[in-house]
């Protein structure tokens, strides 16, 4: 018993974080009906210090979900609507001549915020997408040989319509790899849609976000992100992650496998997901659950498999079935 108590006392205290998570879920429920898994994965991404790509047809509350998260955090928020004529300077900022000082000054763009919502990210061409490469990976912008470091936390929530829709561009692989998760937002069930209608009817003249209260500060987010790094993961689970990622690189159905960034993403996300569940240790089930969300935007089917109608989800499932789950 004494030994068990000693082990328990050395554990990470997650009680404060778990109380915050309960409050966050309660606040989000005032606006969003259903989507519990998506909400948990968004919370996981925030704790893991990762960016999220939300994909779904128009009208399934992708933007609403991102704006709701902005409302419950006391951090700087900005929104960028991506369009075909958007320029990189519209995102990162531009140099403006100051008549008083007779010098050029850098005017920061909307990406200089803590939470950046990029709406319909795949409506802009590759030149504009490239403006996000540095800031998403290194949390800094280099302009005219000067580096501007962003204040933490920094999170990009991007929405995109399915690439089959008119007027969309496929995002560069290097940019997709910078997203921790790609989450697919589907149509609500009939019961959930009834709930959506009921909330809208009850709201009447009240604004959509009027009832929301801020729950998290920027300082708390950065503190929790540091706590997440201390979550325990056993060595055999690190091997499990590496084996799953390696399977994507020698799979006959895949043209492009996952990079080491995918391994790190899976590691960090599994720690954050365990903490959401109130645990200070990672389980194989955490990893298995997160694999599709970490991989679906990082791997590509061969043209032959696409023609055959094979889905990425099927290949990911086969990979998980092929790798022995450690116990």
Secondary structure by P-SEA (a helix, b strand, c coil): caaaaaaaaacccaaaaaaaaaaaaaaaaaccccaaaaaaaaaaaaaacbbbbbbbccccaaaaaaaaaaaacccbbbbbbbccccccccccbbbbbbccccbbbbbbccccccbbbbcccccccaaaaaaacccccccccccccbbbbbcccbbbbbbbccccccccccccaaaaaacccccccccccaaaaaaaaaaaaaaccccccccccccccaaaaaaaaaaaaaccccaaaaaaaaaaaaaaaacccccbbbcaaaaaaaaaaaaaaaaaaccccccaaaaaaaccccccccccccaaaaaacccaaaaaaaaaaaccccc
